[in-house]
Amino acid sequence: MSSDFQMTDALKFLSLILLLFCDSFLKCEAKLKDGDCEVCIKSLEAFTAQITDDIRKDENKLDVAFRKFCKDLKHVKGKDRSKDERFCYYLGGLEESATGILQKVLRPISFFKPLEKICEDLKKMDSQICELKYEKQIDLVNVNLKKLKVKDLKKILSDWDQDQACKGCAEKSDFIKKIEELMPIYAPEAAKKREEL
C-alpha cells in the first residue's frame, strides 16, 4: 500500500513539473519576434495617433472611436487596408464581427500599455491576429524582373489594376514585356530611374 501511495505522489509531482514546464513554454512562445504582429502594431499605432487623452481615459468613448476607426477603413483605398479590416474583424470592431475581444485591447490602451505588449497578449488569446502581414512592395527601380516569379509579375500588374492587360501571356517574358511597356504609365519615376541605370 505504501508503494502505491509513493507511486501516486511521484506521478502527481511529475504531472505538476510537466504542467509548469508547458505553461512556461507557452508564455515564452507568445513573446513577439521581429516582424510578428505587424498589422496589430501598425493598426493600433494608427488608431492611438488619432485619439486624444480625453477619449483614451473613457472606455466608452474609446470603444466608439475604435469602431469608427474600423468602419472608416472600408472607405480607404489600398490593398493593405484589407489586413487592417481583418484585424478589426478579429477584435470585434466591425458590425459583422463574430467575436468580441475588443475590451482586451481598449482597456490596456486606456492606461497607456505599450502596443507591442497588447499585441503580445492578443497573440496568446488568438494567434491568427499576429499572423496578419502586409504584402511586401516590390522595388521597381532596383528589381531584376527576370528573377521574379510569375506570381510576383502578376502582382505588379494587379497593383496597377491591369490584371487583364496580360490575359494572353503564356511565358514569363510576356509578363516582363507588358510590365516594361506599362511602367512609364503606372510607375513613371521607377521607369525613368531604370533608364538611368
N, C-alpha and C positions, 0 to 999 in steps of 0.2 A: 504494500500500500504506500509506503513512504517513497519507493522508487517511482510509482505513478505520479505522486504528488510533486516530486522533483522534476520529472519529465514535463509535467504541465507547466510548472513555473519556468522551466527553460524555454518552452515553446512560447509562453507569454512574453518573456524577456526578448527572445529573438523577433517576435512579431512587433514589439514596441520599437526595437532598433530599426527594423525594416521600414516601419511606418515613419519614423523620424527621418531616415535616410531619403525616402521617397518625397516627403514633404520639403526637405531642404533642397533636393534635386529640382523639384518643380519650381521652387522660388528662384533658384539660380537660372533655370531655363527661361523664366519670364523677364529677366533683365534684357534691356534693349541692346542690340548690337548696332554697329554703324549702318545706317540706311534702313533700319527697322522702323516701322510705323511712320513712314514718310508722309502719307496722306493725313494721318491723325494729327501729327505735329503741325504740318503746314495749315491744315484747316482750322485747328484751334488757334494758331498764331493769327490767321486772318480774322477770325471771329473776335478774339480778345483785343486786337488792334482797333476795332471799330466800336467798342463799348466804353462807356465812362465808368468811373469808380462808383458813381451813384447806382448804375444798373448792376454792376458787379456785386454790390453788397446786398441787393434784394433778389432772392432766389426766384420770385415770381416774375420780376422784370427780366431777369437773366434767361428764364425759360422762354418767355415771349420773344426776346431778342434772338435767341438761338434758333427758334423755329422760323422766325422771319429770315434770318441768315440762310437757313437751309432752303426755304421757299424761294428766295431770291436767286439761288444758284441755278434754278431752272431757266432763268432769263438771261444768263451769261453764256456767251458763245465760247466754244473751245472744247476740245476733246478731254482735257484734263478735268474739266468741271464734272464729268460723269463720275470720276473717282470720288470727288468731294460729295456729290449727291449720294453715292453708295455709302460713304462714311455716315452721312446724316441718316440714311435709311437704317443702318445697323444700330445707331444710337436711339432711334425713335424720334428723330427731329422732323420727319416728314409725316404728312397725314396718312399716307399709305403704309407706314412702317408697321411691321408685325410685332416688334418688341419695343421695350421702353426702358433703357438703362441710362436715360438722359441725366437723371439726378446724380448718377455715379460720376458724371463729368462736371456738371454745373456746380455742385457743392464744393468740390476742390478748387474750381476756378474762382468761386466767391471768396475763398480765403488765400488766393494767390499761390496755390501749389504749382510748382514747375510743370509745364506742359508735358515734358518728357516723362515725368513721374505719373501723370494722369494717364498717358498712353500706355505706360508700362503696366499700370493697374488694369486698364482695359484689355490688354493682351492676356492677362491672367483669366479674365472673365470670358472673353471671346477672341480667340486667336485670329479669326478671319479679319478683324478690324485692322490688325497690323500687317496683314498680307496684301493690303491695297497698296499699289505702287503706281506712280505716274509713269507714263510712257517716256522713254528717253528720246530726246530730239536728235536728229541726225545733223551733223555739222556739214552742210552742203558745200562749204568753201574748201575744206580740207579732205573730205572723204574721197576715197577711190571707189567710184561707182562699180567698177568691175569686180571689186572684192566683196561687195554687199550681196546678201542673199536676195532672191527674187521677192521674198516676203517683204523685205525692207524697201526694195524698189517700189513695190505696190503701195507700201505705206506712204512713201513720198508723194506719189500720185494722189492717194486718198486724202492726204493732208491738204492738197491743193484743190480738193473736190473734183479731181479729174480721173475718177475710177474708170469711167467709160472711155477715156482717151486712148487706152491701150487694149481695147477689147479684143483685137485680133492678134495681139502679141503672143508669140509662141516661144520665143527664145529670150534669154536674159539680155542679149544685145539689143533686142527690140525695145525692151523697157528702158535701157540706158539711153538709146537714141531718142525716145519720146521724152524722157526727163530732160536731156540736154536741149531738146527743142523747146520745151515749155519753161525751162528755168528762167530765161530772160523776162518772161511774163509774170511768173509767180514768185520768183526769188531773184529779182534783178541785181541786188547787191552781191549776192553769192555768185551769180553768173559773171558779173564784172570782175570780182576778185579772182575767180577761177581763170579767167582770160589773162589776168596779170601774172599768174603763177607760171 
